[in-house]
Amino acid sequence: MKTKVAFVEETKMVKKETYIAKDGKEFVTRGECISYEEELLDKEISKIRTCKALDGRRPFNGDEYSENHTYKWFYPVSTEEVDLLRERYFDLAIDDSSIGQWVCIEENDYGDFSYATNLSDCIKHAKRILETLGYSMTVEKVGEADV
């Protein structure tokens, strides 16, 4: 009796998608990866100085504002903090001119619209109104913000 031994080799190709966060952590789904990155970004954003007493308060610069939007005041002190705000808030037009001053960020309920207003713009607007009415205004920093 003869015995014949046959070896069968099988190759199977499997496509596996992996989503990699900025810090290198890997995820199976895109949603998990995005949520993780948003959490990391929110932790970094929370390190930027804010004025909690003004949360929800709209800036005074002559523009129209929606009751349904959120308003938060930040005081970025570096290019890195400005970059974090730009990354967190959709299509935010903010640059290094906001470093070292208060800036209000308005965001709609869906998170797909953001707008920045510097405190200096609010002061200019108030001065223009008062000058039109025959008044003058001087603004002087007298202390630290109630953060």
LINDA-V712033 format. One record per residue. RES is the residue in one letter. PSI is psi in whole degrees, 0 to 359 (* if undefined). D_CENTER is the distance of its C-alpha to the mean C-alpha in Angstrom with 1 decimal. Layout:
BEGIN
res: <RES,RES>
psi: <PSI,PSI>
d_center: <D_CENTER,D_CENTER>
END
This chain:
BEGIN
res: <M,K,T,K,V,A,F,V,E,E,T,K,M,V,K,K,E,T,Y,I,A,K,D,G,K,E,F,V,T,R,G,E,C,I,S,Y,E,E,E,L,L,D,K,E,I,S,K,I,R,T,C,K,A,L,D,G,R,R,P,F,N,G,D,E,Y,S,E,N,H,T,Y,K,W,F,Y,P,V,S,T,E,E,V,D,L,L,R,E,R,Y,F,D,L,A,I,D,D,S,S,I,G,Q,W,V,C,I,E,E,N,D,Y,G,D,F,S,Y,A,T,N,L,S,D,C,I,K,H,A,K,R,I,L,E,T,L,G,Y,S,M,T,V,E,K,V,G,E,A,D,V>
psi: <132,138,133,128,126,134,127,125,128,139,131,128,126,127,124,121,134,133,129,123,167,332,5,350,138,147,153,323,152,318,317,319,314,316,317,314,323,320,315,317,318,325,319,318,324,346,345,137,133,164,94,329,339,6,129,351,126,150,162,89,13,351,164,145,150,140,334,354,160,148,129,136,125,156,81,140,4,164,323,319,322,318,320,316,319,324,322,319,124,126,37,124,90,144,189,348,345,354,130,16,160,138,132,129,123,134,137,173,335,351,16,16,129,149,140,138,122,147,325,326,324,319,316,318,314,319,318,317,311,319,323,327,4,19,162,160,136,133,130,133,127,355,189,155,153,86,*>
d_center: <78.3,75.6,72.0,69.3,65.8,62.9,59.4,56.7,53.4,50.5,47.2,44.3,41.1,38.0,34.7,31.9,28.2,25.9,22.1,21.0,17.6,16.4,18.3,21.4,21.6,23.3,23.1,25.5,23.2,20.2,18.6,19.2,17.6,14.4,14.3,15.1,12.4,9.7,11.7,11.8,8.1,8.0,11.1,9.9,7.1,10.2,12.2,10.7,13.2,12.7,15.5,16.1,19.1,17.1,14.8,15.6,17.4,17.0,17.5,21.0,21.2,23.4,21.0,21.3,18.8,18.8,19.7,17.9,14.3,12.2,11.8,10.4,11.6,10.3,12.8,11.7,15.0,14.6,13.6,12.1,9.7,8.9,8.6,6.2,3.7,5.4,5.4,2.6,3.4,7.0,9.4,7.9,11.0,10.5,12.8,14.8,16.6,13.9,14.9,17.1,16.5,14.8,12.2,11.5,8.5,10.2,9.3,12.3,13.8,13.4,9.7,11.2,10.9,8.6,10.4,10.5,13.8,15.2,17.8,20.4,20.2,21.0,23.9,25.2,25.3,27.1,29.6,30.4,31.2,33.4,35.1,36.0,37.6,39.5,37.5,35.7,32.8,31.9,28.7,29.0,26.8,29.0,27.0,23.8,21.3,21.7,18.8>
END
